[in-house]
């Protein structure tokens, strides 16, 4: 991933920005590509729902409600992918950016075939 990989920096709290980083302290100490996919999922959730994971109350809403609760225009397949990406168990998330992008594009490519 070059310069765009997960690394712990001094200005973050143990490997990520609160609200975007996974909740697991172990994963925060030892982030990997799945941690980046969690951050991507939270970013998509935020952009599509209007919720800000940096705000404690809104992060709680994001952790307890599906994105379509805030925006019914989100396609179901995209909501499913977002929920997979932010799953607390890293093993349940897409394992690579390629897997994430294939899942994101699959419904579009299937409809054009």
C-alpha positions as protocol buffer text, in pm:
chain_id: "A"
residue {
  index: 1
  type: UNK
  ca { x: 0 y: 0 z: 0 }
}
residue {
  index: 2
  type: UNK
  ca { x: 302 y: 227 z: -8 }
}
residue {
  index: 3
  type: UNK
  ca { x: 252 y: 541 z: 198 }
}
residue {
  index: 4
  type: UNK
  ca { x: -117 y: 461 z: 245 }
}
residue {
  index: 5
  type: UNK
  ca { x: -87 y: 173 z: 490 }
}
residue {
  index: 6
  type: UNK
  ca { x: -185 y: 153 z: 854 }
}
residue {
  index: 7
  type: UNK
  ca { x: 83 y: 263 z: 1094 }
}
residue {
  index: 8
  type: UNK
  ca { x: 74 y: 392 z: 1448 }
}
residue {
  index: 9
  type: UNK
  ca { x: 165 y: 760 z: 1466 }
}
residue {
  index: 10
  type: UNK
  ca { x: 240 y: 965 z: 1775 }
}
residue {
  index: 11
  type: UNK
  ca { x: -58 y: 1196 z: 1723 }
}
residue {
  index: 12
  type: UNK
  ca { x: -310 y: 911 z: 1717 }
}
residue {
  index: 13
  type: UNK
  ca { x: -429 y: 699 z: 2006 }
}
residue {
  index: 14
  type: UNK
  ca { x: -267 y: 364 z: 1944 }
}
residue {
  index: 15
  type: UNK
  ca { x: -301 y: 309 z: 1573 }
}
residue {
  index: 16
  type: UNK
  ca { x: -591 y: 512 z: 1452 }
}
residue {
  index: 17
  type: UNK
  ca { x: -830 y: 799 z: 1481 }
}
residue {
  index: 18
  type: UNK
  ca { x: -1096 y: 742 z: 1746 }
}
residue {
  index: 19
  type: UNK
  ca { x: -1427 y: 663 z: 1580 }
}
residue {
  index: 20
  type: UNK
  ca { x: -1259 y: 532 z: 1269 }
}
residue {
  index: 21
  type: UNK
  ca { x: -1018 y: 286 z: 1429 }
}
residue {
  index: 22
  type: UNK
  ca { x: -1148 y: -54 z: 1541 }
}
residue {
  index: 23
  type: UNK
  ca { x: -1258 y: -83 z: 1903 }
}
residue {
  index: 24
  type: UNK
  ca { x: -1025 y: -373 z: 1985 }
}
residue {
  index: 25
  type: UNK
  ca { x: -722 y: -256 z: 2184 }
}
residue {
  index: 26
  type: UNK
  ca { x: -521 y: -544 z: 2037 }
}
residue {
  index: 27
  type: UNK
  ca { x: -604 y: -442 z: 1685 }
}
residue {
  index: 28
  type: UNK
  ca { x: -523 y: -80 z: 1764 }
}
residue {
  index: 29
  type: UNK
  ca { x: -179 y: -189 z: 1886 }
}
residue {
  index: 30
  type: UNK
  ca { x: -121 y: -415 z: 1586 }
}
residue {
  index: 31
  type: UNK
  ca { x: -325 y: -278 z: 1294 }
}
residue {
  index: 32
  type: UNK
  ca { x: -328 y: -445 z: 953 }
}
residue {
  index: 33
  type: UNK
  ca { x: -510 y: -406 z: 621 }
}
residue {
  index: 34
  type: UNK
  ca { x: -838 y: -507 z: 784 }
}
residue {
  index: 35
  type: UNK
  ca { x: -801 y: -210 z: 1020 }
}
residue {
  index: 36
  type: UNK
  ca { x: -776 y: 16 z: 714 }
}
residue {
  index: 37
  type: UNK
  ca { x: -1091 y: -144 z: 575 }
}
residue {
  index: 38
  type: UNK
  ca { x: -1266 y: -72 z: 905 }
}
residue {
  index: 39
  type: UNK
  ca { x: -1168 y: 295 z: 869 }
}
residue {
  index: 40
  type: UNK
  ca { x: -1294 y: 292 z: 509 }
}
residue {
  index: 41
  type: UNK
  ca { x: -1623 y: 141 z: 622 }
}
residue {
  index: 42
  type: UNK
  ca { x: -1662 y: 408 z: 890 }
}
residue {
  index: 43
  type: UNK
  ca { x: -1578 y: 678 z: 636 }
}
residue {
  index: 44
  type: UNK
  ca { x: -1843 y: 549 z: 394 }
}
residue {
  index: 45
  type: UNK
  ca { x: -2093 y: 518 z: 678 }
}
residue {
  index: 46
  type: UNK
  ca { x: -2022 y: 877 z: 782 }
}
residue {
  index: 47
  type: UNK
  ca { x: -2040 y: 1019 z: 431 }
}
residue {
  index: 48
  type: UNK
  ca { x: -2362 y: 839 z: 344 }
}
residue {
  index: 49
  type: UNK
  ca { x: -2541 y: 885 z: 677 }
}
residue {
  index: 50
  type: UNK
  ca { x: -2433 y: 1231 z: 782 }
}
residue {
  index: 51
  type: UNK
  ca { x: -2312 y: 1092 z: 1117 }
}
residue {
  index: 52
  type: UNK
  ca { x: -1973 y: 1192 z: 1261 }
}
residue {
  index: 53
  type: UNK
  ca { x: -1787 y: 911 z: 1439 }
}
residue {
  index: 54
  type: UNK
  ca { x: -1574 y: 1171 z: 1619 }
}
residue {
  index: 55
  type: UNK
  ca { x: -1885 y: 1269 z: 1818 }
}
residue {
  index: 56
  type: UNK
  ca { x: -1949 y: 1016 z: 2098 }
}
residue {
  index: 57
  type: UNK
  ca { x: -2330 y: 1021 z: 2063 }
}
residue {
  index: 58
  type: UNK
  ca { x: -2313 y: 982 z: 1686 }
}
residue {
  index: 59
  type: UNK
  ca { x: -2053 y: 705 z: 1712 }
}
residue {
  index: 60
  type: UNK
  ca { x: -2290 y: 523 z: 1948 }
}
residue {
  index: 61
  type: UNK
  ca { x: -2567 y: 561 z: 1688 }
}
residue {
  index: 62
  type: UNK
  ca { x: -2334 y: 426 z: 1418 }
}
residue {
  index: 63
  type: UNK
  ca { x: -2247 y: 126 z: 1636 }
}
residue {
  index: 64
  type: UNK
  ca { x: -2610 y: 44 z: 1715 }
}
residue {
  index: 65
  type: UNK
  ca { x: -2800 y: 132 z: 1396 }
}
residue {
  index: 66
  type: UNK
  ca { x: -2764 y: 42 z: 1031 }
}
residue {
  index: 67
  type: UNK
  ca { x: -2668 y: 314 z: 781 }
}
residue {
  index: 68
  type: UNK
  ca { x: -3006 y: 291 z: 607 }
}
residue {
  index: 69
  type: UNK
  ca { x: -3167 y: 404 z: 935 }
}
residue {
  index: 70
  type: UNK
  ca { x: -3026 y: 748 z: 853 }
}
residue {
  index: 71
  type: UNK
  ca { x: -3042 y: 739 z: 473 }
}
residue {
  index: 72
  type: UNK
  ca { x: -3286 y: 506 z: 299 }
}
residue {
  index: 73
  type: UNK
  ca { x: -3123 y: 585 z: -37 }
}
residue {
  index: 74
  type: UNK
  ca { x: -2820 y: 370 z: 48 }
}
residue {
  index: 75
  type: UNK
  ca { x: -2838 y: 53 z: -163 }
}
residue {
  index: 76
  type: UNK
  ca { x: -2881 y: -261 z: 45 }
}
residue {
  index: 77
  type: UNK
  ca { x: -2566 y: -423 z: -98 }
}
residue {
  index: 78
  type: UNK
  ca { x: -2362 y: -116 z: 1 }
}
residue {
  index: 79
  type: UNK
  ca { x: -2505 y: -117 z: 353 }
}
residue {
  index: 80
  type: UNK
  ca { x: -2416 y: -486 z: 382 }
}
residue {
  index: 81
  type: UNK
  ca { x: -2058 y: -416 z: 271 }
}
residue {
  index: 82
  type: UNK
  ca { x: -2024 y: -124 z: 513 }
}
residue {
  index: 83
  type: UNK
  ca { x: -2149 y: -340 z: 800 }
}
residue {
  index: 84
  type: UNK
  ca { x: -1902 y: -614 z: 706 }
}
residue {
  index: 85
  type: UNK
  ca { x: -1618 y: -360 z: 691 }
}
residue {
  index: 86
  type: UNK
  ca { x: -1690 y: -225 z: 1040 }
}
residue {
  index: 87
  type: UNK
  ca { x: -1753 y: -564 z: 1200 }
}
residue {
  index: 88
  type: UNK
  ca { x: -1579 y: -583 z: 1542 }
}
residue {
  index: 89
  type: UNK
  ca { x: -1419 y: -917 z: 1446 }
}
residue {
  index: 90
  type: UNK
  ca { x: -1150 y: -852 z: 1185 }
}
residue {
  index: 91
  type: UNK
  ca { x: -1195 y: -1207 z: 1052 }
}
residue {
  index: 92
  type: UNK
  ca { x: -1553 y: -1115 z: 949 }
}
residue {
  index: 93
  type: UNK
  ca { x: -1443 y: -811 z: 746 }
}
residue {
  index: 94
  type: UNK
  ca { x: -1322 y: -813 z: 388 }
}
residue {
  index: 95
  type: UNK
  ca { x: -963 y: -930 z: 420 }
}
residue {
  index: 96
  type: UNK
  ca { x: -809 y: -716 z: 144 }
}
residue {
  index: 97
  type: UNK
  ca { x: -882 y: -401 z: -52 }
}
residue {
  index: 98
  type: UNK
  ca { x: -929 y: -621 z: -360 }
}
residue {
  index: 99
  type: UNK
  ca { x: -1199 y: -822 z: -182 }
}
residue {
  index: 100
  type: UNK
  ca { x: -1366 y: -498 z: -71 }
}
residue {
  index: 101
  type: UNK
  ca { x: -1359 y: -347 z: -421 }
}
residue {
  index: 102
  type: UNK
  ca { x: -1491 y: -668 z: -582 }
}
residue {
  index: 103
  type: UNK
  ca { x: -1781 y: -671 z: -334 }
}
residue {
  index: 104
  type: UNK
  ca { x: -1845 y: -304 z: -403 }
}
residue {
  index: 105
  type: UNK
  ca { x: -1850 y: -349 z: -781 }
}
residue {
  index: 106
  type: UNK
  ca { x: -2016 y: -692 z: -802 }
}
residue {
  index: 107
  type: UNK
  ca { x: -2379 y: -572 z: -818 }
}
residue {
  index: 108
  type: UNK
  ca { x: -2290 y: -319 z: -1089 }
}
residue {
  index: 109
  type: UNK
  ca { x: -2101 y: -569 z: -1304 }
}
residue {
  index: 110
  type: UNK
  ca { x: -2375 y: -831 z: -1261 }
}
residue {
  index: 111
  type: UNK
  ca { x: -2639 y: -586 z: -1381 }
}
residue {
  index: 112
  type: UNK
  ca { x: -2441 y: -498 z: -1695 }
}
residue {
  index: 113
  type: UNK
  ca { x: -2374 y: -859 z: -1792 }
}
